Amino acid sequence: MALRSTTRRSVLTAAAWAVAISAVSLGLPTIANAQDAGKKQIVIGGTAGSNIDQLQAGIVPLLQKKGYKVKLVEFNDYVQPNLALADGSLDANFFQHEVYFNQFKGDRKLDLTALTQGPIAPMGVYSKSRKSLAEAKSGDRIALPNDPSNLARALLLVQQAGLIKLKANVNPLRVSELDVAENPLKLKFQPLEAAQLPRSLDDVQFAIINGNFAISSGMKLQDAVVLEKTPDHYLNIVAVKSKDKNAPWAKDLAEAFHSADFKTVVDTKFAGYAKPAFLQ
């Protein structure tokens, strides 16, 4: 009796697989695709400050109008949001630029994809004791992000101000303190966790701070002594798992970032942010 039951289950299982395979070959919706099509709950991660604020003010309302329930998860570092996305705790995240994303997913071998670009609060140089980088003095300490892509970005900002000169022919996306060829003021660079940089201002002469963490600490972009002119590869991206990039909910998420309504929110509530061409 048990044998007949097992055999019957095996036949039914084989039949189910046959139906699924036929559906794929005929281009019909499979169970997995049907689940994607019916997905109406989305969990999105973002870092504290400008990134989570953009999601809350500009993206969540648009998705809700399409019938989605959206949960936002706030992070205070640049490591956990991608790990949470990869392990399925998040459906998408919005916190990082393309350079960091490509480096991180490559190093960790994560199967993630950039869905679309979005605005970013520019990186800035802040100081409590100097009004400009031109006031830098011999031996001044400069705190800057310690993750490789943002460290390179910060050093390029210092070079643009004429305070240092980097080695010729180095990859500008992977510059480190070891690539400083000329440092006439003998500036001292102190790499720190990005989220800790606002707290360092009492201990250093300058701090180069990612815009989202500056804003989450109560600082204003106009308080910076220098704001970065953000190139496109440092704009934020929305990341999803590669298998989800064509899911209906992912397309709706990308559409929200490209919408005229989101552009209005960015122009009115996030003035001064660097924006992709489609939001100009």
N, C-alpha and C positions, 0 to 999 in steps of 0.2 A: 504493500500500500504506500509506504514511504517512498519506495523507488518510483512508483507511478506518479506521485505528487511532484517529486524532484524533476522527473522527466518533463512533466507538463509545464512546470515553471521555466525549465530550460527552453522549451519550445516557444513559450510566450516571450521570454527574453530575446530569443533569436528573432522572433517576429517583430518585436519592438525595434530592434536594431535595424532590421530590414526596412521598416517604415521610415526610420530616421534617415537611413542612407538614401532611400528613394526620394525623400523630401529634399535632401541636399542636392541630389543629382538633377532634380526637376526645378530647383530654385524656390521650393516652397518653404514657409517658415518652419524651423525646427523648434523644439521645446525651449532651447536656450535663447533663440532669437525672439521667440514669443515673450519670454521673460524680459528681455531687454526692451522690447517694444512697449511692454506694460509697466516698466519701471517708473514709479512716480515719487520715489524718495531718494534724495541725493545728499550725500555728506561731503562737504567741501572744507578743506583745511586752508588756513592762511596765517601768516605771522601777525603779531600784535601791531596795532597802529594802522598805517595807511592801507595795507593790503586787506585786512579783515574789514576795515571801514568801507572800502570800495565794494566788497562783496555784499555787505549788509545794506548799504544805501542804494547801490545801483543794479546788482545782479539778482539778489533774492526776490525783490518785488516782481521782476520780470518773469522769473521762473514760476513764482506762485500764480501769476495770471494764467500760466499754461497748465495749472493743476498740479504742480510739484510741491512736495513738502521738502524744505531744505533745512539741513542742520549745518551750522558752521562750527568748526573746531579751531580754537586759537592756540598757536604755538609760540614759543619764545626762543626758538633756535632754528638753525637752517638744516638740521640733520633729520629730526623726527618726521617732518611732513612727507618726505619722499619714502621713508621706510614704512610709514603708516599707509601711504598710497599703495606701495608694492604688496603689503600683506593683506590688503582688502579692507582695512579700517576706514579708509577714505575712498570716495569715488573719483575725486579730483582735488588738486591743490592749486593755490595761487599765491606765490611768495618769492619766486626766484627768477633770475634772468637766464637766458639761454646758455651762456658760458658756464655758469655754475651747474646748471641742469645736466649738460652734456658730460661735464667732468664727473659729477657725482654718480650719475647712472652708469657711466662707463667703469668707474672704479668699483662700484658695488654690483655690477652686472645685473642691473634692474631693467626689466622690460617695460619701460615707460615711454610715452610719446608726448611731444608738445602739441596741444590742440589749437591754440591761438595765442597771439600776443595781447597784452593789456598795458595800461599805464603803470608808471612807477614813480615814486617820490625820489627825486635826484639825490645822489650821494652829495654830502656837503662837508666842508671844513668848518669846524666850530671852535670857538675860543672864549674864555672868560677874561683873558689878560691881554689879548692882542685884537686889534681892529681889522687887520688884514694880514695876509701871508707876507707882505712886504715888510712887516714889522718883526719877522722872525729874527731871533738872535742866536749867537753861537751857543751850541749845546742844548737848544730847545728840544723838548721831548714831544713827539708826535705819536699818539695812539691811533691804531688803524686795525681793520678787521684781520683776523688770523686765518680765515679760509682762503685758499690759494687764489681763487678767481677775484675775490673782492680785495685781497691784498694787492694784487697786480693793478687793479682798477685804481686803488688809492695812491699807489706810487706814481702812476701815470699822471694823476691829478697834481701831485707835488712837482713832478717834472714840468708840467704845463705852466706851473707858477714860476719856473725858473730857479727853484731852490736846489735841485739835484739834476744830475745827468745820468741816464741809464746806459748800460753797455750797448754798443751798436749790434744790430742783427739778432737781438734777443726776441723771443716770442712775446709780444706785448700782452698776451692773455695769460702768461705764466710767469711774469716778472716777480722776483722776490727781493728781499734786502741784499742778497748776494750779488744782484745785478746792478747795484748802484756803483757807477764808475767814478762819479765826482760828487762830493758832498762838502763844499767849501765851508759851510757853517757847522759841520760836524753834528748834524741833527741826529737825534737818537730815536729810532723807530721802535715802538712797543706794540707788537701784535697782540690783540685781545679778542675774546669771543665777541662777536658783533653786538649782541644784546647788552653787553657790559660797557660799551664805549661811552654812552651818555654819562655814566657814573664816573668816568675817568677824568672828566673836565676839571675837577679840583686838583688833580695831581699832575696834569700835563699842560703844556702851553697850547697845543692844538689836538683836536680829535677829529678823525675823518669817519663820519658816521653814515651808515645806510639810512635813507630817508624814512623808511617805515619805523625804525627804532628811534630816530630823532623825534618823530611825531608822537609815538607812543609814550615818550618820556616828557611830553609837554612842551617840546621845543617847536619852533616855527621855521619853515624853510628860509624865510627872509632873515632869520637870525644868523645864518651861515656867513662866514667871511668870504667864502667862495662856494658856488654851487656848480656841480659838474654839468657840462653840456653832454647829455646822455646819448651815446650812439645806439643804434637799433638793437645791437646784440646785448645791450644791458637793459632792455625793456623787460618787464615781467612777462612770464608765460603762464598759461593754464596747462597743467600736466594731468594726464590720465594714463591708465594702463593701456598698453598698445592694443590689447584685444577689444577695448571699449571705444576706440577712436571713431568708429562709424555707428555706434549705437545711437538711437534716436534721441536719448536724453543728452548725450554728448554734443550732438548737433544743435540741440536747443540751447545748451550752455554756451557754445561758441557763438550762436546767433545773438544771444543776449549781449555779449561783449561787443558785437559789431553794430548794435542797434542805435538808432537816433536817440532813444530814451536814455541809454547809458551815456552817450556822448554829452547829453544835457546835464546829467548828474556830475560827470567829471568836470565839465566846464564851470559849473556853479559851485561845487563843493570841494573840488580838488585842483584849484588853480595853481599853475606852476609845475604841474606834473609833466614828465616826459610821456608822450603818447605815440602809439603806432600811427602810420599814415592814414588808416581808415577812420581814425577818430579826430583827425586834424580839421 
